[in-house]
């Protein structure tokens, strides 16, 4: 269960970083630095993908935990 909370935090970090990445992309576009735009977007995609993976694992762990609690109550 604690591992699930840890994964939840990691998943939320990916979501919270999106506005930061958007700002970096806008700044790079304004500075006409296209290689930097590509680099930032690549890291943004990696961060979002990892956040989604962590969130999916967290949901799976919580679902299994909820099912086990339900079985023990029966």
C-alpha positions as CSV (number, residue, x, y, z in Angstrom):
1,X,0.0,0.0,0.0
2,X,2.9,2.4,0.8
3,X,4.4,1.5,-2.6
4,X,1.1,2.5,-4.2
5,X,1.2,5.9,-2.5
6,X,4.8,6.4,-3.6
7,X,3.8,5.6,-7.2
8,X,0.9,8.0,-6.9
9,X,3.4,10.8,-6.0
10,X,5.6,9.9,-8.9
11,X,2.6,9.9,-11.3
12,X,1.5,13.3,-10.0
13,X,5.0,14.8,-10.5
14,X,4.6,14.0,-14.2
15,X,1.3,15.9,-14.3
16,X,2.6,18.9,-12.4
17,X,5.6,19.3,-14.6
18,X,3.5,19.8,-17.8
19,X,3.0,23.5,-17.3
20,X,6.7,23.9,-16.7
21,X,7.5,22.1,-20.0
22,X,5.0,24.2,-21.9
23,X,6.7,27.3,-20.6
24,X,10.1,26.0,-21.7
25,X,8.8,25.1,-25.1
26,X,7.3,28.6,-25.6
27,X,10.5,30.2,-24.5
28,X,12.5,28.1,-26.9
29,X,10.1,29.0,-29.7
30,X,10.4,32.7,-28.9
31,X,14.2,32.4,-29.0
32,X,13.9,30.5,-32.3
33,X,15.9,27.6,-30.9
34,X,14.3,24.6,-32.7
35,X,16.9,22.0,-31.5
36,X,16.0,23.0,-27.9
37,X,12.3,22.7,-28.7
38,X,12.8,19.1,-29.9
39,X,14.9,18.3,-26.8
40,X,12.3,19.7,-24.4
41,X,9.4,18.0,-26.1
42,X,11.4,14.7,-26.0
43,X,11.9,15.0,-22.2
44,X,8.2,16.1,-21.8
45,X,7.1,12.9,-23.6
46,X,9.4,10.8,-21.4
47,X,8.1,12.4,-18.2
48,X,4.4,12.0,-19.2
49,X,5.0,8.4,-20.3
50,X,6.7,7.5,-17.0
51,X,4.0,9.4,-15.0
52,X,1.3,7.4,-16.9
53,X,3.1,4.1,-16.2
54,X,3.5,4.9,-12.5
55,X,-0.2,6.0,-12.2
56,X,-1.3,2.7,-13.9
57,X,0.8,0.6,-11.6
58,X,-0.5,2.5,-8.6
59,X,-4.2,2.0,-9.7
60,X,-3.5,-1.7,-10.1
61,X,-2.0,-2.0,-6.7
62,X,-4.9,-0.2,-5.1
63,X,-7.4,-2.3,-7.0
64,X,-5.7,-5.5,-5.8
65,X,-5.6,-4.2,-2.2
66,X,-9.3,-3.2,-2.3
67,X,-10.2,-6.7,-3.6
68,X,-8.3,-8.4,-0.9
69,X,-9.9,-6.3,1.8
70,X,-13.3,-7.1,0.3
71,X,-12.5,-10.8,0.3
72,X,-11.4,-10.7,3.9
73,X,-14.6,-8.9,4.9
74,X,-16.7,-11.7,3.4
